[in-house]
Amino acid sequence: MRITSKNLLLFFLLFAATLSSTWADKVYESKQLRIESLSSHTFVHVSYLESPTFGSVECNGLIFIDGKEAIVYDTPIDDIASKELINWLKNEKECTVKAVVATHFHADCVGGLNAFHQEGISSYASSETIRLARKNRFPLPQKSFKKDLTLKVGNQLTKTKFYGAGHTHDNVVGYIPSENVLFGGCLIKTMDAVKGNLEDADTSAWPSTVKRLKAELPGIKTVVPGHGPWGDQSLLDYTIKLFGEE
């Protein structure tokens, strides 16, 4: 193909557009924390766990904002990153953080709770998560629920529910009905992931748990796992297959 100035201009315009779309979702980044948008209301926060077994692990959490109120699913990994997240919500989004919900008892869910508590932000978890966090000497959420929790954020409802054991015996998921977004946490694996940390897992129950979730929430459009890239319902199918092969 003959390269003309017109073709070169078109190439650079397309290249610039590609870069723009690649970075358009990233709204905040520091050494400790990255925030990316799924929509004008939903965001993923990513912090970094240094693991002797798995190296530097990206840990996902979810933010939902409506009417100048926000809910956070899982804290960033520590108080430093959590403070950054709270400040971003307060200063950049001008939001009041109504609640933080821990989806299980591990450090990648509760590690930054003290930063939220210092700001007077209420924290929630299942009674089983609180029991296991206390047993393992992790930071403790303040308010408990048994199997499910509904919280109003702005004018919208958020749903948190236990569907069964999997990554842990207490893992719950968060669902934003108005957005059709599921925060699966560590119950859900990103595409092509390995099985990962199974120290507290129930691998025999895991596929059935995800099948129940999928059957009850057929309208899910976006699925955010606890680690790695998010996607659609194919992540549910992949998780079912991964642990159904045993």
N, C-alpha and C positions, 0 to 999 in steps of 0.2 A: 504494500500500500504506500502511495506517495504521501510523505509527511509534509503538510502545509502549515502555515501559521494558524489557519483556522482549526486544523486538526489538533495542533498543539494546545491552542486555547481551550478547545473542548475537553482535551485530556486533563488539563490542570483544573478545570471547573469540576469535572467528575471526581478527580482525586480529592479536591477540597471538600466536596459534598460527602465523600466517603469518610474522610476524617471527621467531619462535623457530626455525622450520624453515629460514628464510633464513640465519640466522646460526649455526645449530647446528653446521655443519661447520667453522667457523673456530675454531681452538684457540690460535692465537698470531698477533699482528700488531705490527709496529714500522714505522718509516720504511723500513727496509731489507729486511724479510722478512715474509712471511705464510705460515702453515702451516694447511692444511685437511685434514680427515680424510675418507678414502674408506670406511674401516672401522676397527675397533679395532686393526687390524694395519698398515694402509697409509695413508700421508699424502702429500699433495703439498706441496712447498715452492716458494714463488714469490718471486723476487727481481727486481730492476729494472735493465735495461741501458739506459743513455742513448746512443741511436744518432743520429748526425747525419742519417741517412737516414730512419729510421723513428720517431724520437722516443723516448719512454720505453716500452720493450718489456718486458712481463712474461715472465719465463723460468721454466719449470717444471722441477722435479726430483721424484724419487720417494723415499719412505722406506718401508722395510718393517721391522717389528719382530716378533720372536718370541722368547720365552724370555729376555727382558732383553738380547737382542742386536739390533743394527740394521745395515742396509745402506742406503747412500745412493746413488742414481743421479744423477749430475751435481752438481757443487758449486753453491751459490749464486754469484752473479756476482763476488763479491770476498771477501777475507778477513774483512771486518767482518761481513757477512751470514753467512758460513760459521761464524764463531765463535759467533754467536747461535744458529745451528742446532745446533751441537755442544753448547752449554750447555743448550739446551732438551731435547735427548735425554738428556743426563746428569742434569740436575736435575729436570725435570718427568716424564720417562718412566723415569728410573733405568736407562738402558740403556748398554751398552758398544757403541760404534760399531765394528763388525768390519771394515768396508771401505767405501770410496767408489769407484764405478765411473764413469769418464767415457765417454759414448756417442759423442763425436767430439772433434775437437781445438779447436774454437772456444772463445772466452772464456766463453760461457754454460754450458760444461761443465767447464772446468778453472780458471776464474778464481780460485776460492777454495781451490785445492789446498794452498797453503802453510799455511793454518790447520789443515787436517786433518793434515798432516805434523808440525806442531808439537805436536800431541796424540798422536803416535805411531800414527796411524791409517793402515793400509795402503791404497794407491790402486792401481787396476787400470785398464788400457785395452788395446785391441788394439795389436799391434806397429806397425800402420800409423798409428794415432792418435798413438802416441808419436813416430814418425818425423815426422809432420806438425806436431805441437806443437813439436818441437825446431827444425824448419825455420822455423817462424813465430815462434819465441822466446816461446812460451807456457809456463806452468808444466808440468812433466813428471810424469805418473804414474810410480809406482815399479815396478810389476810388469806384465808383458805376457802376453798370450795371442794365439794366432793367429786363430782363427775363432770359438771359443766358450769360455765359462767357466761352471762350476758352483760356487757357493759355498753352504755350509750356514750358515744363520742360525737360531739356536735349534734347533728340531727340523725346520725346513723347508728345502727347497732353493730357490735362486734361479738363474735361467738368463739368460745374456747371450749374444747370438749376432749374427753378421754375416750378413745375407741378401743383400747386394748394395749397389751404389752408389745414391745418391739425392740428398739434401741435400748430402752430401759423399761422397767415395770410401771413407771409413772408418766411416760411421755404423753403430752397432750398436743393438740394442734390449734392454731388460730385461724379463723375464717372471717373475711370481710364480705358480707353478702352484697353490698352495693357495688363492690369492685370485682366480685367473683375471684378473689385472690385468697389462696390458701398458704398460710405459713406452716409448712409441715415439720419444721425443725429437723432434728436428727432422726425422726421416724422415717423421713423420706430421703432417698439417695439421689444425687445428681446423676445424669446420664453417664453410663460407663464407669461409675465409681466402683471401688472395691468395697467389701463388707465393713472394713474399718474397725473401730474399737467395739469389741463384743463383750467386754468385761462384765457389764451389767445387763446384757441383752437376753431376750427370750426369742431366739431365732425361729423356733417352731411356731410361735404365735404370730410372728411378724407379718407374714403374708395375709393371714385372715384379718388382722387388724386393718391393714391398708385396704383390703377388699370391702370391709364394712364402711370405712370412710368414703371410698369411691362411690359406693351404692347410695349413701345418704346425701352426698353432695355432687350430683351429676353435672351441675352447671359451672364447675370450676374452670376458669380460663388460664390462670397463672398459678404456678406452684413454685414456692420458694423453699428449697431444702435447707438443712442446717449448715451445709458446707457445699461450696462449689456453685456453678452456674444454675440459674433458675430456668424454668421452661413451662410446659403445659402438662396435661394429664399423662403424657407419656412417661413422666417421672414416677407416677404412681405405678404404672404398668411395669416399669423397669424394676422398681423396688419389689413388687410382688414376685416377679420372675427371679430376681437375684436370690431371694431367700426361699423361694419355692423349689429351688433345685436341690435342696438338701435331702 
